[in-house]
Amino acid sequence: MEKKWYDELGEDAFLSEENKRYKEMMGEITGAVKNGMGFDEACDTVDIEDAELKTSIIEDALKILIADMHFMQKMSTGRVAEILKIPVKRVNSARESMLEEVKAASIKAFHKSI
């Protein structure tokens, strides 16, 4: 099979610099947590000058970790909070936010389909 010019490009070759930085920082935070670091401590290690981008990354990282631990691995929110070293109230708040986002997206998709 003939090689295409783009076969050797990385999967992030067409991402903007901001998207590359976002992806990199998400990996650093989730990786640090998986290696035993607390969530806030992991977030403090990320050096991002853009405060808005940093806030977005931190919020998304928390939701991704909760989705993995709580919904995929079936851990209780108490156990998730313990591993992340954050209050259960914060885990529950992020979880509720996630469920609201899913609800809103589902309603939007439903309305588009009719």
C-alpha atoms as one frame of an Amber mdcrd trajectory, in Angstrom:
protein
   0.000   0.000   0.000   1.314   3.418  -0.923   2.257   5.723   1.943   0.403
   9.003   2.106   2.184  12.267   2.921   0.303  12.511   6.213   0.935   8.959
   7.467   3.927  10.006   9.539   2.308  13.057  11.073   1.440  12.873  14.754
  -2.182  12.727  15.797  -1.948  16.318  16.993  -0.403  17.705  13.799  -3.482
  19.758  12.963  -4.291  20.988  16.459  -3.829  24.628  17.397  -1.069  25.457
  19.867  -3.730  26.097  22.524  -5.297  22.676  21.902  -1.874  21.000  22.054
  -1.157  22.761  25.352  -4.596  21.787  26.664  -4.022  18.134  25.785  -0.540
  18.160  27.304  -1.700  19.738  30.571  -4.648  17.356  30.864  -2.217  14.468
  30.538   0.068  15.919  33.183  -2.736  16.402  35.689  -4.395  13.029  35.168
  -1.018  11.284  35.111   0.068  12.900  38.375  -3.194  11.885  40.052  -2.839
   8.319  38.805   0.637   8.315  40.353  -0.819   9.200  43.771  -0.729  12.991
  43.819  -3.786  14.861  45.081  -5.879  16.667  42.474  -5.160  20.219  43.659
  -1.471  19.433  44.078  -1.391  18.031  40.530  -3.103  21.164  39.221  -0.543
  23.364  40.982   2.262  21.710  39.013   0.763  22.877  35.715   2.266  26.134
  34.498  -0.231  28.020  32.350  -0.204  31.795  32.096  -3.686  32.050  30.577
  -5.961  31.962  33.647  -9.072  31.173  31.596  -7.394  28.214  29.887  -6.022
  26.951  33.210  -9.493  27.094  34.798 -10.969  25.217  31.842  -8.279  22.540
  32.006  -8.709  22.070  35.758 -12.509  21.793  35.484 -12.261  19.333  32.601
  -9.551  17.267  34.288 -11.712  16.886  37.400 -14.681  15.787  35.303 -12.578
  13.295  33.336 -11.155  11.783  36.508 -14.617  11.554  38.096 -16.058   9.999
  34.938 -13.316   7.393  34.935 -13.334   6.562  38.632 -17.016   6.949  39.481
 -18.858   6.001  36.316 -16.388   3.605  34.678 -14.718   1.987  37.688 -17.869
   2.220  39.846 -16.108   3.878  42.802 -18.231   5.766  45.303 -17.926   9.525
  45.316 -16.409   9.204  48.780 -13.660   6.948  47.442 -13.080   9.273  44.476
 -12.734  12.222  46.877 -10.321  10.227  49.011  -8.106   9.361  46.022  -8.223
  12.914  44.652  -7.693  14.329  48.158 -10.559  16.792  47.784 -13.877  17.197
  49.665 -16.752  14.861  48.725 -18.893  17.974  48.251 -16.591  19.086  45.418
 -16.794  15.676  43.736 -20.584  15.657  44.026 -20.825  19.199  42.677 -18.676
  18.335  39.630 -20.661  15.117  39.123 -23.957  17.015  39.167 -22.541  19.528
  36.711 -21.560  16.676  34.396 -25.030  15.165  34.571 -26.601  18.554  33.794
 -24.309  18.918  30.766 -25.346  15.472  29.518 -29.005  16.319  30.088 -28.714
  19.601  28.171 -26.861  17.929  25.296 -29.470  15.159  25.139 -32.343  17.624
  25.018 -30.575  19.638  22.321 -29.942  16.491  20.247 -33.571  15.423  20.670
 -34.876  18.778  19.477 -32.554  18.720  16.471 -33.855  15.297  15.483 -37.523
  16.288  15.357
